[in-house]
């Protein structure tokens, strides 16, 4: 087993942070990522949706939500999420995220 924290430990720790600070974007993003990694798509997307409702400028949230949707075969929704993310990245001047999302959009939108 080792001392590696389990996925449940990570989520529990992040949920403790959220209990103290419900709008903590980093903690919510972490939970969404852990859920997505374990294939809990619906739960992950719910966390991404809450994250982006609370913090519409959290650019990585759009990108990772789009990747989660694409992995689940929900291409049209992934494309919509990428378009929103590209708008966010453009507003915040995040050219790296913008180019990553644009190339994913080009892949999906053929």
C-alpha distances in whole Angstrom, upper triangle without the diagonal:
4,7,7,9,9,13,14,14,15,18,19,19,21,23,24,26,28,29,30,31,32,33,30,30,27,25,27,26,23,22,24,22,19,21,23,20,18,22,23,26,29,26,26,30,31,29,30,34,33,32,35,38,37,37,39,39,35,35,32,31,34,33,29,31,33,30,28,32,32,29,30,34,35,37,40,38,36,40,41,38,38,42,41,39,41,44,41,40,44,45,43,43,40,41,38,36,40,40,36,37,41,39,37,40,42,39,39,43,45
4,6,9,10,14,15,14,15,18,19,18,21,23,23,25,27,28,29,31,31,33,30,30,26,24,26,26,22,22,25,23,19,22,24,21,20,24,25,28,30,28,27,31,31,29,31,34,34,32,35,38,36,36,38,38,34,34,31,31,34,32,29,31,33,31,29,33,33,30,32,35,37,39,41,39,37,40,41,38,38,42,41,38,41,43,41,40,43,44,41,42,39,40,37,35,39,39,36,37,40,39,37,40,42,40,40,43,45
4,6,9,12,14,11,13,16,16,15,18,20,20,21,24,25,26,27,28,30,26,27,24,21,24,24,20,20,23,21,18,21,23,20,20,23,24,27,29,27,25,29,30,27,29,32,31,30,33,35,34,33,36,35,32,32,29,29,32,31,28,30,32,30,28,32,33,30,32,35,36,38,41,38,36,39,40,37,37,41,39,37,39,41,39,38,41,42,39,40,37,38,35,34,37,38,34,36,39,38,36,39,41,39,39,43,45
4,6,9,11,10,10,14,14,14,16,18,19,20,22,24,25,26,26,27,24,24,21,19,21,20,17,17,20,17,15,17,19,16,16,20,21,24,26,23,22,26,27,24,25,29,28,27,30,32,31,31,33,32,28,29,26,26,29,27,24,26,29,26,25,28,29,27,28,31,33,34,37,35,32,35,36,33,33,37,36,33,36,38,35,34,38,39,36,37,33,35,32,30,34,34,31,32,35,34,32,35,38,36,36,39,41
4,7,8,6,7,10,11,10,12,15,15,16,19,20,21,22,23,24,21,21,18,16,18,18,14,14,17,15,12,15,17,15,15,18,19,22,23,21,20,23,24,21,23,26,25,24,27,29,28,28,30,30,26,27,24,24,27,26,23,24,27,25,23,27,28,25,27,30,31,33,35,33,31,34,35,31,32,35,34,31,34,36,33,33,37,37,34,36,32,34,31,29,33,34,30,31,35,34,32,34,37,35,35,38,40
4,5,5,6,9,10,11,12,14,15,17,19,20,22,23,23,24,21,21,19,16,17,17,14,13,15,14,10,12,15,13,12,15,16,19,21,18,17,21,22,19,21,24,24,23,26,28,27,28,30,30,26,27,24,23,26,25,21,23,25,23,21,24,26,23,24,28,29,31,33,31,29,32,33,30,31,34,33,30,33,35,33,33,36,37,35,36,33,34,31,29,33,33,30,30,34,33,31,33,36,34,33,36,39
4,5,5,6,9,10,11,12,14,16,16,18,20,21,20,21,19,19,16,14,14,14,11,9,12,10,7,9,11,10,9,12,12,15,17,14,13,17,18,16,18,21,20,20,23,25,24,24,26,27,23,24,21,20,22,22,18,19,22,20,18,21,23,20,21,24,25,27,30,27,25,29,29,26,27,31,29,27,30,32,30,30,33,34,32,33,30,32,29,27,30,31,27,27,31,30,28,30,33,31,30,33,36
4,5,5,6,9,10,10,12,14,15,16,19,20,19,21,19,19,17,14,14,15,12,10,13,12,9,10,13,12,11,14,13,16,17,14,14,18,18,16,18,21,20,20,23,25,24,25,27,28,24,26,23,21,24,24,20,20,24,22,19,22,25,22,22,26,26,29,31,28,27,30,31,27,29,32,31,29,32,34,31,31,35,35,33,35,32,34,32,29,32,33,30,30,33,33,30,32,35,33,32,35,38
4,5,5,6,9,10,11,13,14,15,17,18,18,20,18,19,16,13,15,16,12,11,14,14,11,12,16,15,14,17,16,19,20,17,16,20,20,17,20,23,21,21,24,26,24,25,28,28,24,26,23,22,25,25,22,22,26,24,22,25,27,25,25,29,29,32,34,31,29,33,33,29,30,34,32,30,33,35,32,32,36,36,33,35,32,34,32,30,33,34,31,31,35,34,32,34,37,35,34,38,40
4,5,5,6,9,10,11,12,14,16,16,17,18,15,15,13,10,12,12,9,8,11,11,8,11,13,12,13,16,15,17,19,15,14,18,18,15,17,20,19,18,21,23,22,22,24,24,21,22,19,18,22,22,18,19,23,21,19,23,25,23,23,27,27,29,31,28,26,30,30,26,27,30,29,26,29,31,28,28,32,32,30,31,28,31,28,26,29,30,27,27,31,31,29,31,34,32,32,35,37
4,5,5,6,9,10,10,12,14,15,14,16,14,14,12,9,9,11,8,6,9,10,7,8,12,12,12,14,13,15,16,12,12,15,15,12,14,17,16,15,19,20,19,20,22,23,20,21,19,17,20,21,17,18,21,20,18,21,23,21,22,25,25,27,29,26,24,28,28,24,26,29,27,25,28,30,27,27,31,31,29,31,28,31,28,26,29,30,27,27,30,31,28,30,33,32,30,33,36
4,5,5,6,9,10,10,13,14,14,16,14,16,14,10,11,13,11,9,12,13,11,12,16,16,15,18,16,18,18,15,15,18,17,14,17,20,18,17,21,22,21,22,24,25,22,24,22,20,23,24,21,21,25,24,21,24,27,25,25,29,28,31,32,29,28,31,31,27,29,32,30,28,31,33,30,30,34,33,31,34,31,34,31,29,32,34,31,30,34,34,32,33,37,35,34,37,40
4,5,5,7,9,10,11,13,13,15,13,14,12,9,11,13,10,9,13,14,12,14,17,17,17,20,18,20,21,17,16,19,19,15,18,20,18,17,21,22,20,21,24,24,21,23,21,20,23,24,21,22,25,24,22,25,28,26,27,30,30,32,33,30,29,32,31,28,29,32,30,28,31,32,29,29,33,32,30,32,29,32,30,28,31,33,30,30,33,34,32,34,37,36,35,38,41
4,5,5,6,9,10,10,10,12,9,10,9,5,7,9,7,7,10,11,10,12,15,15,16,18,17,18,18,15,14,16,16,12,14,17,15,13,17,18,16,17,20,20,17,20,17,16,20,20,18,18,22,22,20,23,25,24,24,28,27,29,30,27,26,29,28,24,26,28,26,24,27,28,25,26,29,29,26,29,26,29,27,24,28,30,27,26,30,31,29,30,34,33,32,34,38
4,5,5,6,9,9,9,11,10,12,11,7,8,11,10,8,11,13,12,12,16,17,17,19,16,18,17,14,14,16,14,11,14,16,14,13,17,18,16,17,20,21,19,21,19,17,21,22,19,19,23,23,21,23,26,25,25,28,27,30,31,27,26,29,28,25,27,29,27,25,29,29,26,27,31,30,28,30,28,31,30,27,29,32,29,28,32,33,30,32,35,34,33,35,39
4,5,5,7,9,10,12,11,13,13,9,11,14,12,11,15,16,15,16,19,20,20,22,20,22,21,17,17,20,18,15,18,19,17,16,20,20,18,19,23,23,21,24,22,20,24,25,22,23,26,26,24,27,30,29,29,32,31,33,34,31,30,33,32,28,30,32,30,28,31,32,28,29,33,32,29,32,30,33,32,29,32,34,32,31,35,36,33,35,38,38,36,39,42
4,5,5,6,8,10,7,10,10,7,9,12,11,11,14,16,15,17,19,20,21,23,21,22,22,18,17,19,18,14,16,18,15,14,18,18,15,16,20,20,18,21,19,18,22,23,21,21,25,25,24,26,29,28,28,32,31,32,33,30,29,31,30,26,28,30,27,25,29,29,26,26,30,29,26,29,27,30,29,26,29,32,29,29,33,34,32,33,37,36,35,37,41
4,5,5,4,7,6,9,9,7,7,11,11,10,12,15,15,16,18,20,20,22,19,20,19,16,15,17,15,12,14,15,12,11,15,15,12,14,17,19,16,19,18,16,20,22,20,19,23,24,22,24,27,27,27,30,28,30,31,27,26,29,27,24,26,28,25,24,27,27,24,25,28,27,25,28,26,29,28,26,28,31,29,28,31,33,30,31,35,35,33,36,39
4,6,6,9,9,12,13,10,11,14,14,13,16,18,18,18,21,23,23,24,21,22,21,18,18,19,17,14,17,18,14,14,18,17,15,17,20,22,20,23,22,20,23,25,23,23,26,27,25,27,30,30,29,33,31,33,33,30,29,32,30,27,29,31,28,27,30,30,27,29,32,30,28,31,30,33,32,29,32,35,32,31,35,36,34,35,39,38,37,39,42
4,6,9,9,12,13,11,12,16,16,15,18,20,20,21,23,25,25,27,24,25,24,21,21,22,20,17,19,20,16,16,19,18,15,17,21,22,20,23,23,21,24,26,25,24,28,29,27,29,32,32,32,35,34,35,36,32,31,34,32,29,31,32,29,28,31,31,27,29,32,30,28,31,29,33,32,30,32,35,33,32,36,37,35,36,40,40,38,40,44
4,5,5,9,11,9,10,13,14,14,16,18,19,20,22,24,25,26,24,24,23,20,19,20,18,15,16,17,14,13,16,15,12,13,17,18,16,20,20,18,21,23,22,22,25,26,25,27,30,30,30,33,31,33,33,29,29,31,29,26,27,29,26,24,28,27,24,25,28,26,24,27,26,29,29,26,29,32,30,29,32,34,32,33,37,37,36,37,41
4,6,8,11,9,8,12,13,12,14,17,18,18,20,22,23,24,21,21,20,17,16,17,14,12,14,14,10,10,13,12,9,11,15,17,15,19,18,16,19,22,20,19,23,24,23,24,28,28,27,30,28,30,30,26,26,28,26,23,25,27,23,22,26,25,22,24,27,25,23,27,25,29,28,25,27,31,29,27,31,33,31,31,35,35,33,35,39
4,6,9,9,8,11,13,13,14,16,18,18,20,22,23,24,22,21,20,17,16,16,14,12,12,12,9,8,10,10,6,8,12,13,12,15,16,14,17,19,18,18,21,23,22,23,26,27,27,29,27,28,28,25,24,26,24,21,23,24,20,19,23,22,19,20,23,21,20,23,22,25,25,22,24,27,26,25,28,30,28,29,32,33,31,33,36
4,6,6,6,9,10,11,13,14,16,17,19,20,22,23,21,21,20,18,16,17,15,12,12,14,11,9,11,12,9,9,13,13,11,15,14,13,16,18,17,17,21,22,21,23,26,26,26,29,27,29,29,25,24,26,25,21,22,24,21,19,22,22,19,20,23,21,19,22,21,24,23,21,23,26,25,24,27,29,27,28,32,32,31,33,36
4,6,5,6,8,10,10,12,14,15,16,18,20,21,19,19,19,16,14,14,14,10,10,11,9,6,9,10,8,7,10,10,8,11,11,9,13,15,14,14,17,18,18,20,22,23,23,26,24,25,25,22,21,23,21,18,19,21,18,16,19,19,15,16,20,18,16,19,18,21,20,17,20,23,21,20,23,25,23,24,28,28,27,29,32
4,6,5,6,9,10,10,12,14,15,16,19,20,19,19,19,17,14,15,15,11,11,14,12,9,11,14,12,10,13,12,9,12,10,10,13,14,13,14,18,18,17,20,22,22,23,26,25,26,27,23,21,24,23,19,20,22,19,17,20,21,17,17,21,20,17,20,17,21,19,17,20,22,20,20,23,25,23,25,28,28,27,29,33
4,5,5,6,9,10,11,12,14,15,17,19,17,18,18,15,13,15,14,10,11,14,12,9,13,15,12,12,15,15,12,15,13,12,15,17,14,15,19,19,18,20,23,22,23,26,25,27,27,24,23,25,24,20,22,24,22,19,23,23,20,21,24,23,21,23,21,24,23,20,23,25,23,22,26,27,25,27,30,30,29,31,34
4,5,5,6,9,10,11,12,14,16,17,15,15,15,12,10,11,10,6,8,10,8,6,10,12,10,10,13,14,11,13,12,10,13,15,12,12,16,17,15,17,20,20,20,23,22,24,24,21,20,22,21,18,19,22,19,17,21,21,18,19,23,22,20,23,21,24,22,19,22,24,22,21,24,26,23,24,28,28,26,29,32
4,5,5,6,9,10,10,12,14,15,14,14,14,12,9,10,11,7,7,10,10,7,9,12,11,11,13,13,9,11,9,7,10,11,9,10,13,14,13,15,18,18,18,21,20,21,22,19,17,20,19,15,16,19,17,15,18,19,16,17,21,20,18,21,18,21,19,16,19,21,18,17,21,22,20,21,25,24,23,26,29
4,5,5,6,9,10,11,13,14,14,14,15,13,10,12,13,9,10,13,13,10,13,16,15,14,16,16,13,14,11,10,14,14,11,12,15,15,14,17,19,18,19,22,22,23,25,21,19,22,22,18,19,22,20,18,21,23,20,20,24,24,21,23,20,23,21,18,21,23,20,20,23,24,22,23,27,26,25,28,31
4,5,5,6,9,10,11,13,11,12,13,9,7,10,10,7,9,12,11,10,13,16,15,15,17,18,15,16,13,11,15,15,12,12,16,15,13,16,19,18,18,21,21,23,24,21,19,23,22,19,20,23,21,19,23,24,21,22,26,26,24,26,23,26,24,21,23,25,22,21,25,26,23,25,28,27,26,28,31
4,6,5,6,9,10,11,9,9,10,7,4,7,8,5,6,10,10,9,11,14,14,14,15,16,13,14,11,9,12,12,9,9,12,12,10,12,15,14,15,18,17,19,20,17,16,19,19,15,17,20,18,16,20,21,19,20,24,24,22,24,22,24,22,18,21,23,20,18,22,23,20,21,25,24,22,25,28
4,5,5,6,9,10,10,10,12,10,7,9,11,9,9,12,13,12,14,17,17,16,17,17,14,14,11,9,12,11,8,9,12,11,9,12,14,13,14,17,17,19,21,18,16,19,19,16,17,20,19,17,20,22,20,20,23,24,22,24,21,22,20,17,20,21,18,17,21,21,18,20,23,22,21,24,27
4,5,5,6,9,9,10,12,10,8,11,13,11,11,15,15,14,17,19,19,19,21,21,17,18,14,13,16,15,11,12,15,13,11,15,17,15,15,19,19,21,23,21,19,22,23,19,20,24,23,20,24,26,23,23,27,28,26,28,24,26,23,21,24,25,21,21,24,24,21,23,27,25,24,27,30
4,5,5,6,5,7,9,7,5,9,10,9,10,13,14,14,16,18,19,19,20,21,18,19,16,13,15,15,12,11,14,13,10,13,15,13,13,17,17,19,21,18,17,21,21,18,20,23,22,20,24,26,24,24,28,28,27,29,26,27,25,22,24,26,22,21,25,25,21,23,26,24,23,26,29
4,5,5,5,6,9,8,5,8,11,10,10,13,15,14,16,18,19,19,20,21,17,17,14,12,13,13,9,9,11,9,6,10,12,10,10,14,14,16,18,16,14,18,18,16,17,20,20,18,21,23,22,22,26,27,26,27,24,25,23,20,22,23,19,18,21,21,18,20,23,21,19,22,25
4,6,8,9,12,11,9,12,14,13,13,17,18,17,19,22,22,22,23,23,19,19,15,14,16,14,11,12,14,11,9,12,13,11,12,15,16,18,21,19,17,20,21,19,19,23,23,21,23,26,24,24,28,29,27,28,25,26,23,20,23,23,20,19,23,22,19,21,24,21,21,24,26
4,6,8,11,10,9,13,15,14,15,18,19,19,21,23,24,24,25,26,22,22,19,17,19,18,14,14,16,14,11,14,15,12,12,16,17,20,22,20,19,22,23,21,22,26,25,23,26,29,27,27,31,32,31,32,29,30,27,24,27,27,23,23,26,25,22,24,27,24,23,26,28
4,5,9,9,8,11,13,14,14,17,18,19,20,22,24,24,24,25,22,22,19,17,18,17,13,13,14,12,9,11,12,9,9,13,14,17,19,17,16,20,21,19,20,24,23,22,25,28,26,27,30,31,30,32,29,29,27,24,26,26,23,22,25,24,20,22,25,22,20,24,26
4,6,6,6,9,10,11,12,14,16,17,18,20,21,22,23,24,21,21,19,16,17,17,14,12,15,13,10,11,14,11,10,14,14,17,19,17,16,20,21,18,20,24,23,22,25,27,26,27,30,31,30,32,29,30,28,25,26,27,24,23,26,25,22,23,26,24,22,25,27
4,6,5,6,9,10,10,12,14,15,16,18,20,20,20,22,19,19,17,14,15,15,12,9,11,11,7,8,11,9,7,11,11,14,16,13,13,17,17,15,17,20,20,19,22,24,23,24,27,28,28,29,27,28,26,22,24,25,22,20,23,23,19,20,23,21,19,21,24
4,5,5,6,9,10,10,12,14,15,16,18,20,20,22,20,20,18,15,15,16,14,11,13,13,9,9,13,12,10,13,12,15,16,13,14,17,17,15,18,21,20,20,23,24,23,25,28,28,28,30,28,29,28,24,25,27,24,22,24,25,21,22,25,23,21,23,26
4,6,5,6,9,10,11,12,14,15,17,18,19,21,19,19,17,14,15,17,14,11,14,14,11,12,15,14,13,16,15,18,19,16,16,20,19,17,19,22,20,20,24,25,23,25,28,28,28,30,27,29,28,24,26,27,24,22,26,26,23,23,27,26,23,25,28
4,5,5,6,9,10,10,12,14,15,16,17,18,16,16,14,11,12,13,10,8,11,11,8,10,13,12,11,15,14,16,18,14,14,17,17,14,16,19,18,17,21,22,20,21,25,25,25,27,24,26,24,20,22,24,21,19,22,23,20,21,24,23,21,23,26
4,5,5,6,9,10,10,12,14,15,15,17,15,15,13,10,10,12,9,6,9,10,8,8,12,12,11,13,12,14,15,11,11,14,14,11,14,16,15,15,18,19,18,20,23,23,23,25,23,25,23,19,21,23,20,18,21,22,18,18,22,21,19,21,24
4,5,5,6,9,10,11,12,14,15,17,15,16,15,12,12,15,13,10,13,14,11,12,15,16,14,17,15,17,17,14,14,17,16,13,17,19,17,17,20,21,19,21,24,24,24,27,25,27,26,22,23,25,23,21,24,25,22,22,25,25,22,24,27
4,5,5,6,9,10,11,12,13,15,13,14,13,10,12,14,11,9,13,14,12,13,16,17,16,19,17,19,19,16,15,18,17,14,17,19,17,16,20,20,18,20,23,23,22,25,23,25,24,20,22,24,22,20,23,24,22,22,26,25,23,25,29
4,5,5,6,8,10,10,11,12,10,11,10,6,8,10,8,6,10,11,10,11,14,15,15,17,15,17,17,13,12,15,14,11,13,15,13,12,16,17,15,16,20,20,19,21,19,21,20,17,18,21,18,16,19,21,18,19,22,22,20,22,25
4,5,5,6,9,10,10,12,11,12,12,9,9,12,11,8,11,14,12,12,16,17,16,18,15,17,16,12,13,15,13,10,13,15,12,13,16,16,15,17,20,19,19,22,21,23,22,19,20,22,20,18,21,22,20,19,23,23,21,22,26
4,6,5,6,8,10,13,11,14,14,10,12,15,14,11,15,17,15,15,19,20,19,21,19,21,20,16,17,19,17,14,17,18,15,15,19,18,16,19,21,20,20,23,22,24,24,20,22,25,23,20,23,25,23,23,27,27,24,26,29
4,6,5,6,8,10,8,10,10,7,10,12,12,10,14,16,14,16,19,20,20,22,20,21,21,17,16,18,16,13,15,17,14,13,17,17,14,16,19,18,17,20,18,21,21,17,19,22,20,18,21,23,21,21,25,25,24,25,29
4,5,5,5,7,7,9,10,7,8,11,11,10,12,15,15,15,18,20,20,21,19,19,18,15,15,16,14,11,13,14,10,10,14,13,11,13,16,15,15,18,16,19,19,16,17,20,19,16,19,21,19,19,23,24,22,23,27
4,6,6,9,10,12,14,10,11,15,15,13,15,18,17,17,21,22,22,23,20,21,20,16,17,18,15,13,15,16,12,13,16,15,13,16,18,17,17,20,19,22,23,19,20,23,22,19,22,25,23,22,26,27,24,25,29
4,6,9,9,12,14,11,13,16,16,15,18,20,19,20,23,24,24,26,23,24,23,20,20,21,19,16,18,19,15,15,18,17,14,17,19,17,16,20,19,23,23,20,21,24,23,21,24,26,25,24,28,29,27,28,32
4,5,6,9,11,9,11,14,15,14,16,19,19,20,22,24,24,26,23,24,23,19,19,20,18,15,16,17,13,12,15,14,11,13,16,14,13,16,16,19,19,16,17,21,20,18,21,24,22,22,26,27,26,26,30
4,6,8,10,9,9,12,14,13,15,17,18,18,21,23,23,24,22,21,20,17,17,17,15,12,13,13,9,9,12,11,8,11,13,11,11,14,14,17,18,15,15,19,18,16,18,21,20,19,23,24,23,24,27
4,6,9,9,9,12,14,14,15,18,19,19,21,23,24,25,23,22,22,19,18,18,16,13,13,13,10,9,11,10,6,8,10,9,7,11,11,14,15,12,13,16,16,15,17,20,19,19,22,24,23,24,27
4,6,6,7,10,11,11,13,15,16,17,19,21,22,24,22,21,21,18,16,17,16,12,13,14,11,9,11,12,8,9,12,11,10,12,11,14,14,11,13,16,15,14,17,19,18,18,22,23,22,23,27
4,5,6,7,9,10,11,13,15,16,17,19,21,22,20,19,19,17,14,15,14,11,10,11,9,6,8,9,6,6,10,10,9,10,8,11,11,7,9,12,11,10,13,15,14,15,18,19,19,20,23
4,5,5,6,8,10,11,12,14,15,16,18,20,19,18,19,16,14,15,15,11,10,13,11,8,10,12,10,9,13,14,12,13,10,12,11,8,10,12,10,10,13,15,13,15,18,18,18,20,23
4,6,5,6,8,10,10,12,14,15,16,18,17,17,17,14,12,14,13,9,10,13,10,8,11,13,10,11,15,15,14,16,13,15,14,11,13,15,13,11,15,17,14,15,19,19,18,20,23
4,6,5,6,9,10,10,12,14,15,16,14,14,14,11,9,10,10,6,6,9,7,5,8,10,9,10,13,14,13,15,13,14,14,10,11,13,11,9,12,14,12,12,16,16,15,16,20
4,6,5,6,9,10,10,12,14,15,14,13,14,12,9,10,11,7,6,10,9,6,9,12,11,10,13,15,14,15,12,13,12,8,9,11,8,6,10,11,9,10,14,14,13,15,18
4,5,5,6,9,10,10,12,14,13,13,15,12,10,12,13,9,9,13,12,10,12,15,14,13,17,18,17,18,15,16,14,11,13,14,11,10,13,14,11,13,16,15,14,17,20
4,5,5,6,9,10,11,12,11,11,13,9,7,10,10,7,9,12,11,10,13,15,14,15,18,19,18,20,17,19,17,13,15,16,14,11,14,15,12,13,17,16,14,16,20
4,5,5,6,9,10,11,9,8,10,7,4,7,8,6,6,10,10,9,11,14,14,14,17,19,19,20,17,18,16,13,13,14,12,9,12,12,9,9,13,12,10,13,16
4,5,5,6,9,10,10,9,12,10,7,10,12,9,9,13,13,12,14,17,16,16,19,21,21,21,18,18,16,13,14,15,11,10,13,12,9,10,13,12,10,14,16
4,6,5,6,9,9,10,12,10,8,11,13,10,11,15,15,14,16,19,18,19,22,23,23,24,21,22,20,16,18,18,15,13,16,16,12,14,17,15,13,16,19
4,5,5,6,5,7,9,7,5,9,10,9,10,13,14,14,16,18,18,19,22,23,24,25,22,23,21,18,18,19,16,13,16,16,12,12,15,14,11,14,17
4,5,5,5,5,8,8,6,8,11,10,10,14,15,14,16,19,19,20,22,24,24,25,22,22,20,17,18,18,15,12,14,14,10,10,13,11,8,11,14
4,5,7,8,12,11,9,12,15,13,14,17,18,17,19,22,22,22,25,27,27,27,24,24,22,19,20,20,16,15,17,16,12,14,16,13,11,15,16
4,6,8,11,10,9,13,15,14,15,18,19,19,21,23,23,24,27,28,28,29,27,27,25,22,22,23,19,17,19,19,15,16,18,16,13,16,18
4,6,9,9,9,11,14,14,15,17,19,19,21,23,24,24,26,28,29,30,27,27,25,22,22,22,19,17,19,18,14,14,16,13,11,13,15
4,6,6,6,9,10,11,12,15,16,16,18,20,21,22,24,26,27,28,26,26,24,21,21,21,19,16,17,17,14,13,15,14,10,12,15
4,5,5,6,9,10,10,12,14,15,16,18,20,20,22,24,25,26,24,23,22,19,19,19,17,14,14,14,11,10,12,10,7,8,11
4,5,5,6,9,10,11,13,14,15,17,19,20,21,23,25,26,24,24,23,20,19,19,18,14,15,16,13,10,13,12,9,9,11
4,5,5,6,9,10,11,12,14,16,17,18,20,21,23,24,22,23,22,19,18,19,17,14,15,16,13,11,14,14,11,11,15
4,5,5,6,9,10,10,12,14,15,16,18,20,21,22,20,20,19,15,15,16,14,10,12,13,10,8,12,11,8,10,13
4,5,5,6,9,10,10,12,14,15,16,18,20,20,19,18,18,15,14,14,13,10,10,11,9,6,9,10,7,7,11
4,5,5,6,9,10,11,13,14,16,17,19,20,19,19,19,16,14,16,15,11,12,14,12,9,13,14,11,10,14
4,5,5,6,9,10,11,12,14,15,16,18,16,17,17,13,13,15,13,10,11,14,11,10,13,14,12,12,16
4,5,5,6,9,10,10,12,14,15,16,14,14,14,10,9,11,10,6,8,10,8,6,10,11,10,11,14
4,5,5,6,9,10,11,12,14,15,14,14,15,12,10,12,12,8,8,11,10,8,11,13,12,11,15
4,5,5,6,9,10,11,13,14,14,15,15,12,11,13,13,10,11,14,13,11,15,16,15,15,18
4,5,5,6,8,10,10,12,10,12,12,9,8,11,10,7,9,12,11,10,14,16,15,15,19
4,5,5,6,9,10,10,9,9,10,8,5,8,9,6,7,11,11,9,12,15,14,14,17
4,6,5,6,9,10,10,11,13,11,8,12,13,10,11,14,14,13,15,18,17,17,20
4,5,5,6,8,8,11,12,9,8,12,13,11,12,16,15,15,17,20,19,19,23
4,5,5,6,5,7,8,6,5,9,10,9,10,14,14,14,16,19,19,19,22
4,6,5,6,7,10,9,7,10,12,11,11,15,16,15,17,20,20,19,22
4,6,8,10,13,12,10,14,15,14,15,18,19,18,20,23,23,22,26
4,6,9,11,10,10,13,15,14,15,18,19,19,21,24,24,24,27
4,6,9,9,8,11,13,14,14,17,18,18,20,23,23,24,26
4,6,6,6,9,10,11,12,15,16,16,18,20,21,22,25
4,6,5,6,9,10,10,12,14,15,16,18,20,20,23
4,5,5,6,9,10,11,13,14,15,17,19,20,22
4,5,5,6,8,10,11,12,14,15,16,18,20
4,6,5,6,9,10,10,12,14,15,16,18
4,5,5,6,9,10,10,12,14,15,17
4,5,5,6,9,10,11,13,14,16
4,5,5,6,9,10,10,12,15
4,5,5,6,9,10,10,13
4,5,5,6,9,10,11
4,5,5,6,8,11
4,5,5,6,9
4,6,5,7
4,6,6
4,6
4
